């Protein structure tokens, strides 16, 4: 059995997602809003079991792209990079099969970590995510994300990006 067989809910996230990130401070005040295009891949070969690329853009023209590769073991995917370390798993008690939970810790700032809840719609075309950023046991910010599936064909998206480069 492989990753997609062992984590079928995660496998349903494969593809390209477009959405909006909204970041709130601990008091609930909106402090940032930007759009996103997230590519979730399950490569056939290479060093990683899962590869996600997050492309963010702001109305003022700023852009950021982050690659977050992960490997699969022990029923979870694991991030063990230079920027973040953590894991993601499906919630077996969710009999509807809609929920994932993630834990990330920033390598350069070990006092900052986050927990993320991800809910996928039953038709697999929408998802919402919530991050709780915690520093020294105190809530620092919350990130609320709403996304819609653009395409399951992440390979075509990669080809399009290569041609544009």
Secondary structure as GFF3:
##gff-version 3
##sequence-region A 1 165
A	DSSP	alpha_helix	3	6	.	.	.	ID=ss1
A	DSSP	alpha_helix	8	11	.	.	.	ID=ss2
A	DSSP	beta_strand	15	25	.	.	.	ID=ss3
A	DSSP	beta_strand	30	41	.	.	.	ID=ss4
A	DSSP	beta_strand	50	57	.	.	.	ID=ss5
A	DSSP	beta_strand	63	73	.	.	.	ID=ss6
A	DSSP	beta_strand	76	80	.	.	.	ID=ss7
A	DSSP	beta_strand	84	90	.	.	.	ID=ss8
A	DSSP	beta_strand	99	106	.	.	.	ID=ss9
A	DSSP	beta_strand	112	120	.	.	.	ID=ss10
A	DSSP	beta_strand	126	135	.	.	.	ID=ss11
A	DSSP	beta_strand	138	151	.	.	.	ID=ss12
A	DSSP	alpha_helix	154	164	.	.	.	ID=ss13
###
